[in-house]
Every structure is written in C-alpha cells, then in structure tokens.
Amino acid sequence: MDMKLRDSFLKQWRKYFDGAELPLVFYYSLEPSGNEVVKPPASHRCIFADLLQAQTGKTICFDADSLGCFGGKRYLGFSTEVMPNF
C-alpha cells in the first residue's frame, strides 16, 4: 500500500466525513494474493455477515465456494443464475 496515498485519503476523509466509518473497498483478482479465502458455510449465510469482518479491518477474500447465498454469488459475479421466485 502506498502510505502517502493512505495518509492523504485519511486526512481528507476526516475533513469531509468526520466521524463516519471508512468505506469498504472491493477488487477482483484471479489470485487471492496471500489472503485466506473465506471457508464455505455449512448452511445459508448472507454475504453481509462476512462483510462485518471487513468493517472491523480484516481483509477477506471470496471465491465461488465461499458464498452461502445465491444473491452474493450472483451480484459478486460468481454466477449468472437467479434464485427461483426472486
């Protein structure tokens, strides 16, 4: 990470959005870049449950098997199928 860019961003964020939580950042890659991929859920689990970890500063990485909900798979680009009656 470019520390100058980070520091500049944080300074501007505090100036214009003081007190607001930092935004979540997403990017797509063919490689997990050394990050641990989220383990597949035992049953249904909404992607928002996993995003709570990112909100606390943890880097999370998904693949098609990591997601436990049809919406998460579709809207993150891992599937083109729509759940029946959606």
mmCIF file of the C-alpha atoms, coordinates in Angstrom:
data_MODEL
# 
_entry.id   MODEL 
# 
loop_
_atom_site.group_PDB 
_atom_site.id 
_atom_site.type_symbol 
_atom_site.label_atom_id 
_atom_site.label_alt_id 
_atom_site.label_comp_id 
_atom_site.label_asym_id 
_atom_site.label_entity_id 
_atom_site.label_seq_id 
_atom_site.pdbx_PDB_ins_code 
_atom_site.Cartn_x 
_atom_site.Cartn_y 
_atom_site.Cartn_z 
_atom_site.occupancy 
_atom_site.B_iso_or_equiv 
_atom_site.pdbx_formal_charge 
_atom_site.auth_seq_id 
_atom_site.auth_comp_id 
_atom_site.auth_asym_id 
_atom_site.auth_atom_id 
_atom_site.pdbx_PDB_model_num 
ATOM 1  C CA . MET A 1 1  ? 0.000   0.000   0.000   1.00 0.00 ? 1  MET A CA 1 
ATOM 2  C CA . ASP A 1 2  ? 1.197   3.487   -0.821  1.00 0.00 ? 2  ASP A CA 1 
ATOM 3  C CA . MET A 1 3  ? 1.405   5.100   2.634   1.00 0.00 ? 3  MET A CA 1 
ATOM 4  C CA . LYS A 1 4  ? 1.355   8.663   1.263   1.00 0.00 ? 4  LYS A CA 1 
ATOM 5  C CA . LEU A 1 5  ? -1.874  7.919   -0.589  1.00 0.00 ? 5  LEU A CA 1 
ATOM 6  C CA . ARG A 1 6  ? -3.339  6.263   2.504   1.00 0.00 ? 6  ARG A CA 1 
ATOM 7  C CA . ASP A 1 7  ? -2.449  9.173   4.761   1.00 0.00 ? 7  ASP A CA 1 
ATOM 8  C CA . SER A 1 8  ? -3.787  11.711  2.273   1.00 0.00 ? 8  SER A CA 1 
ATOM 9  C CA . PHE A 1 9  ? -7.041  9.780   1.937   1.00 0.00 ? 9  PHE A CA 1 
ATOM 10 C CA . LEU A 1 10 ? -7.494  9.528   5.704   1.00 0.00 ? 10 LEU A CA 1 
ATOM 11 C CA . LYS A 1 11 ? -6.832  13.246  6.136   1.00 0.00 ? 11 LYS A CA 1 
ATOM 12 C CA . GLN A 1 12 ? -9.439  14.108  3.505   1.00 0.00 ? 12 GLN A CA 1 
ATOM 13 C CA . TRP A 1 13 ? -11.898 11.571  4.927   1.00 0.00 ? 13 TRP A CA 1 
ATOM 14 C CA . ARG A 1 14 ? -11.670 13.120  8.386   1.00 0.00 ? 14 ARG A CA 1 
ATOM 15 C CA . LYS A 1 15 ? -12.045 16.612  6.907   1.00 0.00 ? 15 LYS A CA 1 
ATOM 16 C CA . TYR A 1 16 ? -15.188 15.872  4.884   1.00 0.00 ? 16 TYR A CA 1 
ATOM 17 C CA . PHE A 1 17 ? -16.732 12.868  6.683   1.00 0.00 ? 17 PHE A CA 1 
ATOM 18 C CA . ASP A 1 18 ? -15.525 13.240  10.271  1.00 0.00 ? 18 ASP A CA 1 
ATOM 19 C CA . GLY A 1 19 ? -16.989 10.514  12.451  1.00 0.00 ? 19 GLY A CA 1 
ATOM 20 C CA . ALA A 1 20 ? -18.231 8.395   9.537   1.00 0.00 ? 20 ALA A CA 1 
ATOM 21 C CA . GLU A 1 21 ? -16.905 4.855   9.164   1.00 0.00 ? 21 GLU A CA 1 
ATOM 22 C CA . LEU A 1 22 ? -14.402 4.225   6.416   1.00 0.00 ? 22 LEU A CA 1 
ATOM 23 C CA . PRO A 1 23 ? -15.794 2.754   3.179   1.00 0.00 ? 23 PRO A CA 1 
ATOM 24 C CA . LEU A 1 24 ? -15.294 -0.883  2.197   1.00 0.00 ? 24 LEU A CA 1 
ATOM 25 C CA . VAL A 1 25 ? -13.104 -1.445  -0.826  1.00 0.00 ? 25 VAL A CA 1 
ATOM 26 C CA . PHE A 1 26 ? -13.507 -4.336  -3.269  1.00 0.00 ? 26 PHE A CA 1 
ATOM 27 C CA . TYR A 1 27 ? -11.374 -5.577  -6.116  1.00 0.00 ? 27 TYR A CA 1 
ATOM 28 C CA . TYR A 1 28 ? -11.335 -8.640  -8.345  1.00 0.00 ? 28 TYR A CA 1 
ATOM 29 C CA . SER A 1 29 ? -8.303  -10.843 -8.899  1.00 0.00 ? 29 SER A CA 1 
ATOM 30 C CA . LEU A 1 30 ? -7.539  -14.281 -10.246 1.00 0.00 ? 30 LEU A CA 1 
ATOM 31 C CA . GLU A 1 31 ? -5.201  -14.857 -7.292  1.00 0.00 ? 31 GLU A CA 1 
ATOM 32 C CA . PRO A 1 32 ? -6.018  -14.390 -3.585  1.00 0.00 ? 32 PRO A CA 1 
ATOM 33 C CA . SER A 1 33 ? -2.691  -12.530 -3.094  1.00 0.00 ? 33 SER A CA 1 
ATOM 34 C CA . GLY A 1 34 ? -1.759  -14.427 0.049   1.00 0.00 ? 34 GLY A CA 1 
ATOM 35 C CA . ASN A 1 35 ? -5.078  -13.728 1.750   1.00 0.00 ? 35 ASN A CA 1 
ATOM 36 C CA . GLU A 1 36 ? -7.007  -16.620 3.257   1.00 0.00 ? 36 GLU A CA 1 
ATOM 37 C CA . VAL A 1 37 ? -10.180 -17.450 1.326   1.00 0.00 ? 37 VAL A CA 1 
ATOM 38 C CA . VAL A 1 38 ? -13.364 -17.429 3.454   1.00 0.00 ? 38 VAL A CA 1 
ATOM 39 C CA . LYS A 1 39 ? -14.345 -21.013 4.266   1.00 0.00 ? 39 LYS A CA 1 
ATOM 40 C CA . PRO A 1 40 ? -17.582 -22.334 2.716   1.00 0.00 ? 40 PRO A CA 1 
ATOM 41 C CA . PRO A 1 41 ? -20.560 -22.066 5.070   1.00 0.00 ? 41 PRO A CA 1 
ATOM 42 C CA . ALA A 1 42 ? -22.254 -25.172 6.488   1.00 0.00 ? 42 ALA A CA 1 
ATOM 43 C CA . SER A 1 43 ? -25.628 -23.679 5.522   1.00 0.00 ? 43 SER A CA 1 
ATOM 44 C CA . HIS A 1 44 ? -27.069 -20.435 4.155   1.00 0.00 ? 44 HIS A CA 1 
ATOM 45 C CA . ARG A 1 45 ? -25.042 -17.361 5.136   1.00 0.00 ? 45 ARG A CA 1 
ATOM 46 C CA . CYS A 1 46 ? -25.612 -13.912 3.701   1.00 0.00 ? 46 CYS A CA 1 
ATOM 47 C CA . ILE A 1 47 ? -22.588 -12.076 2.358   1.00 0.00 ? 47 ILE A CA 1 
ATOM 48 C CA . PHE A 1 48 ? -23.347 -9.186  4.698   1.00 0.00 ? 48 PHE A CA 1 
ATOM 49 C CA . ALA A 1 49 ? -22.437 -11.416 7.652   1.00 0.00 ? 49 ALA A CA 1 
ATOM 50 C CA . ASP A 1 50 ? -18.957 -11.779 6.157   1.00 0.00 ? 50 ASP A CA 1 
ATOM 51 C CA . LEU A 1 51 ? -18.661 -8.087  5.327   1.00 0.00 ? 51 LEU A CA 1 
ATOM 52 C CA . LEU A 1 52 ? -18.926 -7.282  9.031   1.00 0.00 ? 52 LEU A CA 1 
ATOM 53 C CA . GLN A 1 53 ? -15.417 -8.725  9.359   1.00 0.00 ? 53 GLN A CA 1 
ATOM 54 C CA . ALA A 1 54 ? -14.150 -6.289  6.734   1.00 0.00 ? 54 ALA A CA 1 
ATOM 55 C CA . GLN A 1 55 ? -15.791 -3.426  8.584   1.00 0.00 ? 55 GLN A CA 1 
ATOM 56 C CA . THR A 1 56 ? -13.532 -4.186  11.548  1.00 0.00 ? 56 THR A CA 1 
ATOM 57 C CA . GLY A 1 57 ? -10.434 -4.026  9.325   1.00 0.00 ? 57 GLY A CA 1 
ATOM 58 C CA . LYS A 1 58 ? -9.944  -7.687  8.413   1.00 0.00 ? 58 LYS A CA 1 
ATOM 59 C CA . THR A 1 59 ? -9.061  -8.436  4.785   1.00 0.00 ? 59 THR A CA 1 
ATOM 60 C CA . ILE A 1 60 ? -11.439 -11.062 3.426   1.00 0.00 ? 60 ILE A CA 1 
ATOM 61 C CA . CYS A 1 61 ? -11.221 -12.988 0.191   1.00 0.00 ? 61 CYS A CA 1 
ATOM 62 C CA . PHE A 1 62 ? -14.059 -14.845 -1.570  1.00 0.00 ? 62 PHE A CA 1 
ATOM 63 C CA . ASP A 1 63 ? -14.245 -17.467 -4.254  1.00 0.00 ? 63 ASP A CA 1 
ATOM 64 C CA . ALA A 1 64 ? -17.383 -19.092 -5.686  1.00 0.00 ? 64 ALA A CA 1 
ATOM 65 C CA . ASP A 1 65 ? -17.473 -21.709 -2.902  1.00 0.00 ? 65 ASP A CA 1 
ATOM 66 C CA . SER A 1 66 ? -17.107 -19.168 -0.074  1.00 0.00 ? 66 SER A CA 1 
ATOM 67 C CA . LEU A 1 67 ? -20.511 -17.628 -0.552  1.00 0.00 ? 67 LEU A CA 1 
ATOM 68 C CA . GLY A 1 68 ? -23.556 -19.097 1.127   1.00 0.00 ? 68 GLY A CA 1 
ATOM 69 C CA . CYS A 1 69 ? -26.285 -17.126 -0.596  1.00 0.00 ? 69 CYS A CA 1 
ATOM 70 C CA . PHE A 1 70 ? -27.487 -17.010 -4.184  1.00 0.00 ? 70 PHE A CA 1 
ATOM 71 C CA . GLY A 1 71 ? -27.600 -13.211 -4.199  1.00 0.00 ? 71 GLY A CA 1 
ATOM 72 C CA . GLY A 1 72 ? -23.990 -12.912 -3.112  1.00 0.00 ? 72 GLY A CA 1 
ATOM 73 C CA . LYS A 1 73 ? -22.856 -15.353 -5.789  1.00 0.00 ? 73 LYS A CA 1 
ATOM 74 C CA . ARG A 1 74 ? -24.790 -13.556 -8.492  1.00 0.00 ? 74 ARG A CA 1 
ATOM 75 C CA . TYR A 1 75 ? -24.029 -9.965  -7.580  1.00 0.00 ? 75 TYR A CA 1 
ATOM 76 C CA . LEU A 1 76 ? -20.333 -10.612 -6.978  1.00 0.00 ? 76 LEU A CA 1 
ATOM 77 C CA . GLY A 1 77 ? -20.095 -12.221 -10.414 1.00 0.00 ? 77 GLY A CA 1 
ATOM 78 C CA . PHE A 1 78 ? -19.651 -15.880 -9.457  1.00 0.00 ? 78 PHE A CA 1 
ATOM 79 C CA . SER A 1 79 ? -22.953 -16.983 -11.026 1.00 0.00 ? 79 SER A CA 1 
ATOM 80 C CA . THR A 1 80 ? -25.456 -15.769 -13.593 1.00 0.00 ? 80 THR A CA 1 
ATOM 81 C CA . GLU A 1 81 ? -28.349 -17.766 -12.147 1.00 0.00 ? 81 GLU A CA 1 
ATOM 82 C CA . VAL A 1 82 ? -31.225 -16.117 -10.308 1.00 0.00 ? 82 VAL A CA 1 
ATOM 83 C CA . MET A 1 83 ? -32.849 -17.879 -7.361  1.00 0.00 ? 83 MET A CA 1 
ATOM 84 C CA . PRO A 1 84 ? -36.352 -19.179 -8.230  1.00 0.00 ? 84 PRO A CA 1 
ATOM 85 C CA . ASN A 1 85 ? -39.156 -16.690 -7.440  1.00 0.00 ? 85 ASN A CA 1 
ATOM 86 C CA . PHE A 1 86 ? -36.650 -13.921 -6.756  1.00 0.00 ? 86 PHE A CA 1 
# 
